[in-house]
Amino acid sequence: MNADLIDDESLSLERKSVLPGEGFFRPDDLTRTEQKQEVEDALADADTVVIADPDADGLACVALVRATRGDAALVPASPHELQQRLAWTAEYLDPGADVFICDLCPDRADDIEALDTLAERAGESRWFDHHQWNDDLSELVGAAGVELVVGESDEECSADVALRELDHEFDEALVDLVAVTRDHDLWIREDPRSDDLADFSHWSEPEEYLAAVSEHGADLPADVEQYLKEKRVEKEALIEKAIERAQLREIGPWTVGVTYGRCSQNEVAEALRERGADAAVIVKPAGSASLRGTESFERCHEVAEQVNGGGHPRAAGCKPDIYDDMLDYAHHWTTQGAVAKRAIIDAFDRIAEE
């Protein structure tokens, strides 16, 4: 493939808004080989390992563990990568090393099939999270010998759980970091610094983010603030594109805003809330979707669970199982997510009928 066809720098804003990023077009097996090698390298001689979602909440957990344990190795894992990251960690972990799993929730038993092996190989094994857990999966984690602590998903972020459960006197900067992370992760949005943390964790490499927040807490340094300012010019333009495409639908007792685009979902959802939406659906070019609720709709996780996902009452994610080949993705891009939107709207309909 001609690299210019997927080069973000050469795409117009309109096209960038409807197409996924460059990483989507890299062969999965090549990416997987590179990622596996990275995990093997990271775990070499590590006494403590943290498997965490590399968003602001997961990385705050890593910062807390490192404050108590020193240079803990990080294995980044988004929710849909959990199964593989657990397996790779079980394969390469030094016997007796301690393992923490943070800000991740399995969707099914297959996601944690390597957990028994991992726990047997590890010393201490602990899991901190705040998502909506299935009781059967919780029991499987406990049966594997892993200590699981799940916080109240509408009151705590995973970093809150880690702060509470780790036996350590943390400095005020890290305590403040947790509070600001919660402000973003639970979509409270009362602290303006929470948007900075969310954006920086999204745009930077995990270790770059960890270095900054471990030293400065939530008060990011001037060079990072300047970097964010420059990046936000395009971010705001992509948000506007998604807002312009949005439609409001009446589903049962709720008004649901539905849109499509490569964008920051929280800001788009807030704009739709201001238009009267009880819930927002933002379908992404890569095939996934973000669901955001309000005080009048706190069932996002129930909708997401019907379309291959999960999450919290007011914030969830999913990826409808509708993509069999590249033609399906081509249809997805050219119709701005029509099939994915329909699948999610149908899930709202089923919830409404209940």
C-alpha positions as CSV (number, residue, x, y, z in Angstrom):
1,M,0.0,0.0,0.0
2,N,1.2,3.5,-0.8
3,A,1.9,5.0,2.6
4,D,0.7,8.4,1.5
5,L,-2.9,7.0,1.3
6,I,-3.0,6.6,5.1
7,D,-0.6,9.4,6.1
8,D,-2.5,11.6,8.6
9,E,-0.4,14.6,7.8
10,S,-1.5,14.6,4.2
11,L,-5.2,13.9,4.7
12,S,-7.7,16.8,4.7
13,L,-9.6,17.3,7.9
14,E,-12.8,16.0,6.3
15,R,-11.2,12.8,5.2
16,K,-9.3,12.4,8.5
17,S,-12.6,12.7,10.3
18,V,-14.2,9.7,8.6
19,L,-11.1,7.4,8.3
20,P,-9.3,5.6,11.1
21,G,-5.7,6.4,12.0
22,E,-2.6,4.9,10.4
23,G,-2.3,2.1,13.0
24,F,-5.6,0.6,11.8
25,F,-4.0,-0.3,8.4
26,R,-1.0,-2.1,9.8
27,P,-1.3,-6.0,9.7
28,D,-2.4,-7.3,13.1
29,D,0.2,-10.1,13.0
30,L,3.1,-7.6,12.5
31,T,1.8,-5.4,15.3
32,R,1.2,-8.4,17.6
33,T,4.8,-9.7,17.0
34,E,6.2,-6.3,17.9
35,Q,4.0,-5.9,21.0
36,K,4.9,-9.4,22.2
37,Q,8.6,-8.6,22.0
38,E,8.0,-5.4,23.9
39,V,6.2,-7.3,26.7
40,E,9.1,-9.8,26.9
41,D,11.7,-7.0,27.1
42,A,9.7,-5.1,29.7
43,L,9.3,-8.1,32.0
44,A,13.0,-9.2,31.9
45,D,14.2,-9.2,35.5
46,A,11.1,-7.2,36.7
47,D,10.1,-7.7,40.4
48,T,6.8,-6.0,39.9
49,V,4.5,-5.8,36.8
50,V,1.4,-3.7,36.2
51,I,-1.0,-4.7,33.5
52,A,-3.1,-1.6,32.9
53,D,-5.3,0.3,30.5
54,P,-3.0,3.1,29.2
55,D,-5.5,5.8,29.7
56,A,-5.3,8.4,32.5
57,D,-7.0,6.2,35.1
58,G,-4.9,3.1,34.3
59,L,-1.7,5.1,34.2
60,A,-2.5,6.8,37.5
61,C,-2.7,3.3,39.0
62,V,0.8,2.6,37.6
63,A,2.2,5.8,39.1
64,L,0.8,4.7,42.5
65,V,2.2,1.2,42.3
66,R,5.6,2.6,41.3
67,A,5.5,5.0,44.2
68,T,5.3,2.0,46.5
69,R,7.4,-0.5,44.6
70,G,9.9,1.4,42.5
71,D,10.4,0.6,38.8
72,A,7.4,-1.6,38.2
73,A,7.2,-2.8,34.6
74,L,4.2,-1.7,32.6
75,V,2.3,-3.9,30.2
76,P,-0.3,-1.7,28.4
77,A,-3.5,-3.4,27.7
78,S,-6.8,-2.0,26.3
79,P,-9.9,-4.0,27.3
80,H,-10.0,-6.0,24.0
81,E,-6.3,-6.9,24.4
82,L,-6.7,-8.3,28.0
83,Q,-6.7,-11.9,27.0
84,Q,-3.4,-11.7,25.1
85,R,-1.6,-9.5,27.5
86,L,-2.4,-11.9,30.4
87,A,-1.1,-14.8,28.3
88,W,2.1,-13.0,27.4
89,T,2.7,-11.9,31.0
90,A,2.2,-15.4,32.2
91,E,4.7,-16.6,29.6
92,Y,7.5,-14.1,30.4
93,L,7.0,-13.2,34.0
94,D,9.9,-14.0,36.3
95,P,8.8,-16.5,38.9
96,G,7.8,-14.8,42.2
97,A,7.3,-11.4,40.6
98,D,4.3,-9.5,41.9
99,V,1.5,-8.6,39.5
100,F,-1.1,-5.8,39.6
101,I,-3.9,-5.6,37.0
102,C,-5.5,-2.2,36.9
103,D,-8.5,-0.5,35.2
104,L,-9.5,-3.5,33.2
105,C,-12.6,-5.7,33.3
106,P,-13.0,-9.0,31.4
107,D,-16.0,-9.3,29.1
108,R,-16.0,-13.1,29.1
109,A,-14.3,-16.1,30.7
110,D,-11.9,-16.5,27.7
111,D,-10.4,-13.1,28.5
112,I,-8.9,-14.5,31.7
113,E,-8.1,-18.1,30.7
114,A,-4.3,-17.4,31.4
115,L,-5.0,-16.0,34.9
116,D,-4.5,-19.4,36.7
117,T,-1.1,-19.8,35.1
118,L,-0.1,-16.2,35.8
119,A,-1.2,-16.4,39.4
120,E,0.7,-19.6,40.0
121,R,3.9,-18.1,38.5
122,A,3.5,-14.8,40.4
123,G,4.2,-13.9,44.0
124,E,1.4,-11.4,45.0
125,S,-1.4,-11.0,42.5
126,R,-3.9,-8.1,42.9
127,W,-6.6,-6.6,40.6
128,F,-7.9,-3.0,41.1
129,D,-10.9,-1.9,39.0
130,H,-14.2,0.1,39.1
131,H,-16.2,-1.2,36.1
132,Q,-19.4,-3.3,36.2
133,W,-18.3,-6.9,36.9
134,N,-20.2,-10.1,36.2
135,D,-20.4,-12.2,39.4
136,D,-19.2,-15.3,37.6
137,L,-16.1,-13.6,36.3
138,S,-15.4,-12.2,39.8
139,E,-15.5,-15.7,41.2
140,L,-13.1,-17.0,38.5
141,V,-10.6,-14.3,39.4
142,G,-10.9,-15.2,43.1
143,A,-10.6,-18.9,42.3
144,A,-7.3,-18.2,40.5
145,G,-5.9,-16.8,43.7
146,V,-6.0,-13.2,42.6
147,E,-7.2,-10.5,45.1
148,L,-9.9,-8.5,43.3
149,V,-11.1,-5.2,44.6
150,V,-13.8,-3.4,42.5
151,G,-14.8,0.1,43.5
152,E,-18.2,1.7,43.1
153,S,-18.2,2.6,39.4
154,D,-20.3,5.8,39.8
155,E,-18.2,7.1,42.7
156,E,-14.6,5.9,42.2
157,C,-12.1,5.5,39.4
158,S,-9.6,2.6,39.5
159,A,-6.9,5.0,40.8
160,D,-9.1,5.6,43.8
161,V,-9.2,1.9,44.5
162,A,-5.4,1.6,44.1
163,L,-4.9,4.6,46.4
164,R,-7.1,3.0,49.1
165,E,-5.7,-0.5,48.8
166,L,-2.0,0.1,48.6
167,D,-0.4,0.4,52.0
168,H,1.5,3.6,51.5
169,E,1.6,7.2,52.6
170,F,1.4,8.9,49.2
171,D,2.5,12.5,48.7
172,E,-0.1,15.2,48.1
173,A,0.7,15.5,44.4
174,L,-0.3,11.9,43.7
175,V,-3.4,12.1,45.9
176,D,-4.4,15.2,43.9
177,L,-3.6,13.3,40.6
178,V,-6.1,10.6,41.6
179,A,-8.8,13.2,42.4
180,V,-8.4,14.9,39.0
181,T,-8.3,11.6,37.2
182,R,-11.6,10.7,38.9
183,D,-13.0,14.0,37.7
184,H,-12.3,13.0,34.1
185,D,-13.0,9.3,34.3
186,L,-16.4,9.6,35.9
187,W,-17.2,12.5,33.6
188,I,-17.7,15.0,36.5
189,R,-15.6,17.7,34.7
190,E,-15.4,20.2,37.5
191,D,-11.6,20.4,37.4
192,P,-10.2,21.9,34.1
193,R,-7.0,19.9,34.6
194,S,-8.8,16.7,34.0
195,D,-9.2,17.4,30.3
196,D,-5.4,18.0,30.2
197,L,-4.7,14.6,31.8
198,A,-7.1,12.9,29.4
199,D,-5.6,14.5,26.3
200,F,-2.0,14.0,27.4
201,S,-2.6,10.3,28.2
202,H,-4.2,9.9,24.8
203,W,-1.5,11.7,22.7
204,S,1.7,10.8,24.5
205,E,3.5,7.5,25.0
206,P,2.6,5.8,28.4
207,E,6.1,6.3,29.8
208,E,6.1,10.0,28.8
209,Y,2.8,10.5,30.6
210,L,4.0,8.6,33.7
211,A,7.2,10.6,33.9
212,A,5.3,13.9,33.8
213,V,2.6,13.0,36.4
214,S,5.0,11.2,38.7
215,E,7.0,14.4,39.0
216,H,4.3,17.1,38.7
217,G,1.1,15.3,39.6
218,A,-2.0,16.9,37.8
219,D,-0.2,20.3,37.4
220,L,1.5,19.5,34.1
221,P,4.6,21.5,33.2
222,A,4.6,24.4,30.7
223,D,6.1,22.4,27.8
224,V,3.3,19.8,28.1
225,E,0.7,22.6,28.2
226,Q,2.1,24.1,25.0
227,Y,2.1,20.7,23.3
228,L,-1.6,20.2,24.3
229,K,-2.5,23.7,23.1
230,E,-1.1,22.9,19.6
231,K,-2.7,19.5,19.4
232,R,-6.1,20.9,20.4
233,V,-6.4,23.0,17.3
234,E,-7.0,19.9,15.2
235,K,-8.9,18.2,18.1
236,E,-11.5,20.9,18.2
237,A,-12.0,20.8,14.5
238,L,-12.6,17.1,14.5
239,I,-15.1,17.6,17.4
240,E,-17.0,20.1,15.4
241,K,-17.2,17.7,12.4
242,A,-18.7,15.0,14.6
243,I,-21.2,17.5,16.2
244,E,-22.3,18.7,12.8
245,R,-23.1,15.1,11.7
246,A,-25.1,14.3,14.9
247,Q,-28.8,13.4,14.9
248,L,-31.1,13.2,17.8
249,R,-33.4,10.2,18.0
250,E,-36.3,9.5,20.3
251,I,-36.0,6.0,21.7
252,G,-38.5,5.0,24.4
253,P,-38.4,7.7,27.1
254,W,-34.9,9.0,26.0
255,T,-33.4,11.3,23.5
256,V,-30.3,9.8,22.1
257,G,-27.7,11.7,20.1
258,V,-26.0,9.6,17.4
259,T,-22.9,10.6,15.4
260,Y,-19.8,9.4,13.7
261,G,-16.2,10.4,13.4
262,R,-12.6,10.3,14.7
263,C,-13.0,12.6,17.6
264,S,-12.8,13.1,21.4
265,Q,-16.0,11.5,22.5
266,N,-16.5,13.3,25.8
267,E,-16.6,16.8,24.3
268,V,-19.0,15.6,21.6
269,A,-21.2,13.9,24.2
270,E,-21.3,17.1,26.2
271,A,-22.4,19.1,23.2
272,L,-25.2,16.6,22.5
273,R,-26.2,16.8,26.1
274,E,-26.5,20.5,25.8
275,R,-28.8,19.9,22.8
276,G,-31.1,17.8,25.0
277,A,-29.7,14.3,24.6
278,D,-30.1,11.9,27.5
279,A,-27.4,9.7,26.0
280,A,-24.8,10.0,23.2
281,V,-23.5,7.4,20.8
282,I,-20.2,8.2,19.0
283,V,-19.3,5.6,16.4
284,K,-15.6,5.6,15.4
285,P,-14.0,4.9,12.0
286,A,-12.1,1.9,13.4
287,G,-15.5,0.2,14.2
288,S,-15.9,0.8,17.9
289,A,-18.3,3.2,19.6
290,S,-18.4,5.2,22.8
291,L,-21.6,5.6,24.8
292,R,-22.1,8.4,27.2
293,G,-25.0,8.9,29.6
294,T,-26.4,11.6,31.9
295,E,-28.3,11.8,35.1
296,S,-31.3,10.8,33.1
297,F,-29.7,7.8,31.4
298,E,-27.4,5.6,33.5
299,R,-27.6,2.3,31.5
300,C,-24.8,2.7,29.1
301,H,-23.1,-0.5,30.2
302,E,-26.4,-2.4,29.6
303,V,-26.5,-1.1,26.0
304,A,-22.8,-1.9,25.4
305,E,-23.1,-5.4,26.8
306,Q,-25.6,-6.2,24.0
307,V,-23.1,-5.1,21.3
308,N,-19.8,-6.7,22.3
309,G,-18.8,-4.3,25.0
310,G,-19.2,-3.0,28.6
311,G,-18.3,-0.2,31.0
312,H,-20.1,2.1,33.4
313,P,-23.6,3.4,33.8
314,R,-22.7,6.7,32.3
315,A,-19.7,5.7,30.1
316,A,-19.2,2.5,28.1
317,G,-17.7,1.2,24.9
318,C,-18.4,-1.5,22.4
319,K,-17.5,-2.8,19.0
320,P,-20.5,-4.4,17.2
321,D,-19.6,-7.8,15.6
322,I,-20.5,-6.7,12.1
323,Y,-17.1,-6.5,10.3
324,D,-16.3,-9.7,8.3
325,D,-13.9,-8.2,5.7
326,M,-12.5,-4.9,4.4
327,L,-15.6,-4.4,2.3
328,D,-17.6,-4.1,5.5
329,Y,-15.1,-1.5,6.7
330,A,-15.3,0.3,3.4
331,H,-19.1,0.4,3.8
332,H,-18.6,1.6,7.3
333,W,-16.5,4.6,6.2
334,T,-18.6,5.6,3.2
335,T,-21.9,5.4,5.1
336,Q,-20.4,7.0,8.3
337,G,-21.1,4.0,10.4
338,A,-24.7,3.2,9.3
339,V,-24.7,-0.5,10.3
340,A,-22.9,0.1,13.6
341,K,-25.4,2.9,14.5
342,R,-28.3,0.6,13.7
343,A,-26.9,-2.2,15.9
344,I,-26.5,0.2,18.8
345,I,-29.9,1.9,18.3
346,D,-31.5,-1.6,18.3
347,A,-29.8,-2.2,21.7
348,F,-31.3,1.0,23.0
349,D,-34.7,-0.2,21.7
350,R,-34.4,-3.5,23.6
351,I,-33.5,-1.7,26.8
352,A,-36.5,0.6,26.3
353,E,-38.8,-2.3,25.8
354,E,-37.7,-3.8,29.1
